[in-house]
Amino acid sequence: MTVQAYVLVQTEVGKAAEVARAIAAIDGVLQSEDVTGPYDVIVKAEGPSVDQLGALVVSSIQGVPGITRTLTCPIVSL
């Protein structure tokens, strides 16, 4: 069973489209869209476990130049 999450991303001014494209190329990212509002990019990502999903966010997504902050929201099935 895979674990999925939405990652809300804030970027430096004018960097949203560039950041969204860079994130879209990361293995484990299902979707990456630049948006308007309090966040600049919304990402849907998945991993085989919570730990590996966390590692994807911390090691890969947060390493993209231009990102200032992320908020990870795991998807739950109630």
Secondary structure, 3 states (H helix, E strand, C coil): CCEEEEEEEEECCCCHHHHHHHHHCCCCEEEEEECCCCCCEEEEEEECCHHHHHHHHHHHHCCCCCEEEEEEEECCCC
